[in-house]
Amino acid sequence: MAWSKLISTAAAALITLSLAAAANATHLSQDREESRLEPIGQVYMEGDEVPTVSNNPVVAADTASDEPRSGEAVFTAACKTCHASDSAIPNAPKFGNQSDWEPRIAKGEDVLLSSVKNGLGAMPPMGMCMDCSDDELEAAIEHMISGVQ
């Protein structure tokens, strides 16, 4: 009789622990599901105050002022992915590679600026810097050219 009471008590304890673990797992699962379903953005109507947010620390630091960003800052934030010397993007002239830049420099900075603004080959219009002014784009071009002169 003592064994049967011991087994019954152990079984009841095991069932209680199992139910508690299942409830906790369900709670954790619900938390994960809720975090996955959170909105990833906001909709703003005309006239609403829209917060300025940038995940790129270079852009965030440089856009805090009214001054145009330097060519190096624009290059680092928007151009470096494709134009860095170790980039694997084909046909993108690499920073510091004179043979890549000589034929482009020969065309003149106005043609280079037009290529950046309108896109060329795999490069999209504005060269991945959708908020750049013409002055900032020119500064980025001058920064890339300075790497070979």
The 8 nearest C-alpha neighbors of each residue, nearest first, counted from 0:
[[1, 3, 2, 4, 5, 6, 7, 8],
 [2, 0, 4, 3, 5, 6, 7, 8],
 [3, 1, 5, 4, 0, 6, 7, 8],
 [2, 4, 6, 0, 5, 1, 7, 8],
 [5, 3, 7, 1, 2, 6, 8, 0],
 [6, 4, 2, 8, 3, 7, 9, 1],
 [5, 7, 9, 3, 8, 4, 10, 2],
 [8, 6, 4, 10, 5, 9, 3, 11],
 [9, 7, 11, 5, 10, 6, 4, 12],
 [10, 8, 12, 6, 11, 7, 13, 5],
 [9, 11, 13, 7, 12, 8, 6, 14],
 [10, 12, 8, 14, 9, 13, 7, 15],
 [13, 11, 15, 9, 10, 14, 16, 8],
 [14, 12, 10, 16, 15, 11, 17, 9],
 [13, 15, 17, 11, 12, 16, 10, 18],
 [16, 14, 12, 18, 13, 17, 11, 19],
 [17, 15, 19, 13, 18, 14, 20, 12],
 [18, 16, 14, 20, 15, 19, 13, 21],
 [17, 19, 21, 15, 16, 20, 22, 14],
 [18, 20, 16, 22, 21, 17, 15, 23],
 [21, 19, 23, 17, 22, 18, 24, 16],
 [20, 22, 18, 24, 23, 19, 17, 25],
 [21, 23, 25, 19, 20, 24, 18, 26],
 [22, 24, 26, 20, 25, 21, 19, 27],
 [25, 23, 21, 27, 26, 22, 28, 20],
 [26, 24, 28, 22, 23, 27, 29, 21],
 [25, 27, 23, 29, 24, 28, 22, 30],
 [28, 26, 30, 24, 29, 25, 23, 31],
 [27, 29, 25, 31, 30, 26, 24, 32],
 [28, 30, 32, 26, 27, 31, 33, 25],
 [31, 29, 27, 33, 28, 32, 34, 26],
 [32, 30, 28, 34, 29, 33, 35, 27],
 [31, 33, 29, 35, 30, 34, 28, 36],
 [32, 34, 36, 30, 35, 31, 29, 37],
 [33, 35, 31, 37, 36, 32, 30, 29],
 [36, 34, 32, 33, 37, 31, 38, 30],
 [35, 37, 33, 34, 32, 38, 39, 31],
 [36, 38, 34, 35, 33, 39, 32, 40],
 [39, 37, 40, 36, 41, 35, 34, 33],
 [40, 38, 37, 41, 36, 35, 34, 42],
 [39, 41, 38, 42, 37, 43, 52, 50],
 [40, 42, 43, 39, 38, 49, 44, 50],
 [43, 41, 44, 40, 49, 47, 45, 38],
 [44, 42, 47, 41, 45, 49, 48, 46],
 [45, 43, 47, 46, 42, 48, 49, 41],
 [44, 46, 47, 43, 48, 49, 42, 41],
 [45, 47, 44, 48, 43, 49, 42, 50],
 [48, 46, 44, 45, 43, 49, 50, 42],
 [47, 49, 46, 50, 43, 45, 44, 51],
 [48, 50, 47, 51, 43, 46, 44, 52],
 [51, 49, 52, 48, 47, 53, 43, 41],
 [52, 50, 49, 53, 59, 63, 62, 48],
 [51, 53, 50, 54, 59, 55, 49, 58],
 [54, 52, 59, 55, 58, 51, 56, 57],
 [53, 55, 56, 52, 59, 58, 57, 51],
 [54, 56, 53, 58, 57, 59, 76, 60],
 [57, 55, 59, 58, 60, 54, 53, 61],
 [58, 56, 60, 59, 55, 76, 61, 72],
 [57, 59, 61, 55, 60, 56, 62, 76],
 [60, 58, 56, 53, 62, 57, 61, 55],
 [61, 59, 57, 58, 63, 62, 56, 64],
 [60, 62, 58, 63, 59, 68, 57, 64],
 [63, 61, 64, 59, 60, 58, 65, 68],
 [62, 64, 61, 60, 59, 65, 58, 66],
 [65, 63, 62, 66, 61, 67, 60, 68],
 [64, 66, 67, 63, 62, 61, 68, 60],
 [65, 67, 64, 68, 62, 61, 63, 69],
 [66, 68, 135, 69, 65, 134, 132, 61],
 [69, 67, 61, 135, 72, 73, 66, 70],
 [68, 70, 72, 71, 73, 138, 67, 135],
 [139, 69, 71, 138, 73, 142, 72, 74],
 [70, 72, 74, 69, 73, 75, 142, 139],
 [73, 71, 69, 75, 74, 70, 76, 68],
 [72, 74, 76, 70, 75, 71, 77, 139],
 [75, 73, 78, 71, 72, 77, 79, 139],
 [76, 74, 72, 79, 73, 77, 71, 78],
 [77, 75, 73, 74, 57, 72, 58, 78],
 [76, 78, 127, 74, 128, 73, 75, 79],
 [79, 77, 74, 80, 82, 81, 75, 76],
 [78, 80, 83, 82, 75, 81, 74, 77],
 [81, 79, 78, 82, 83, 86, 77, 75],
 [80, 82, 79, 86, 88, 83, 78, 91],
 [81, 83, 93, 79, 94, 78, 92, 91],
 [84, 82, 79, 86, 94, 85, 93, 81],
 [83, 85, 93, 94, 86, 82, 95, 96],
 [84, 86, 83, 87, 93, 82, 94, 81],
 [87, 85, 83, 88, 81, 84, 82, 80],
 [86, 88, 89, 85, 81, 91, 84, 83],
 [87, 89, 86, 81, 91, 90, 82, 80],
 [90, 88, 91, 87, 86, 92, 81, 121],
 [89, 91, 92, 88, 120, 99, 121, 93],
 [92, 90, 89, 82, 88, 93, 81, 99],
 [93, 91, 99, 82, 90, 100, 94, 96],
 [94, 92, 82, 84, 96, 83, 91, 95],
 [93, 95, 84, 83, 96, 82, 143, 146],
 [94, 96, 146, 147, 97, 93, 84, 143],
 [97, 95, 99, 93, 94, 98, 147, 100],
 [96, 98, 100, 147, 99, 101, 95, 148],
 [99, 97, 100, 101, 96, 102, 92, 147],
 [100, 98, 92, 97, 96, 101, 93, 102],
 [99, 101, 97, 103, 98, 102, 104, 92],
 [100, 102, 104, 103, 98, 97, 99, 105],
 [103, 101, 105, 104, 100, 106, 99, 98],
 [102, 104, 100, 105, 106, 101, 111, 107],
 [103, 105, 101, 107, 106, 102, 100, 108],
 [106, 104, 102, 103, 107, 101, 100, 108],
 [107, 105, 103, 104, 110, 102, 108, 111],
 [108, 106, 104, 105, 109, 110, 111, 103],
 [107, 109, 111, 110, 112, 104, 106, 140],
 [110, 108, 112, 111, 107, 113, 106, 114],
 [111, 109, 113, 108, 112, 107, 114, 106],
 [110, 112, 108, 114, 113, 109, 115, 107],
 [111, 113, 115, 109, 114, 110, 108, 116],
 [112, 114, 110, 116, 111, 115, 117, 109],
 [115, 113, 111, 118, 117, 112, 116, 119],
 [114, 116, 112, 118, 125, 113, 126, 117],
 [115, 117, 125, 124, 113, 114, 118, 112],
 [118, 116, 124, 114, 115, 113, 125, 119],
 [119, 117, 124, 123, 115, 122, 114, 116],
 [118, 120, 122, 114, 121, 123, 117, 115],
 [119, 121, 122, 118, 123, 90, 91, 114],
 [120, 122, 119, 123, 118, 91, 90, 88],
 [123, 121, 119, 118, 120, 126, 124, 115],
 [124, 122, 118, 126, 125, 121, 127, 119],
 [125, 123, 118, 117, 116, 126, 115, 122],
 [124, 126, 116, 115, 128, 127, 129, 123],
 [125, 127, 123, 124, 115, 128, 122, 118],
 [128, 126, 77, 125, 129, 123, 78, 124],
 [129, 127, 125, 131, 77, 130, 126, 73],
 [128, 130, 125, 131, 127, 126, 124, 132],
 [129, 131, 128, 132, 125, 127, 135, 62],
 [132, 130, 128, 135, 129, 136, 133, 125],
 [131, 133, 135, 134, 136, 130, 67, 137],
 [132, 134, 136, 135, 137, 131, 112, 116],
 [135, 133, 137, 132, 136, 138, 67, 131],
 [134, 136, 138, 132, 137, 133, 131, 68],
 [137, 135, 133, 139, 138, 134, 140, 131],
 [138, 136, 140, 134, 135, 139, 133, 141],
 [137, 139, 70, 135, 141, 136, 140, 142],
 [70, 140, 138, 142, 136, 137, 141, 74],
 [141, 139, 137, 143, 142, 138, 144, 136],
 [140, 142, 138, 144, 139, 143, 145, 137],
 [143, 141, 139, 145, 70, 140, 144, 71],
 [144, 142, 140, 146, 145, 141, 94, 139],
 [143, 145, 141, 146, 142, 147, 140, 148],
 [146, 144, 142, 148, 147, 143, 141, 95],
 [145, 147, 95, 144, 143, 148, 94, 142],
 [148, 146, 95, 97, 145, 144, 96, 100],
 [147, 145, 146, 144, 97, 95, 143, 101]]
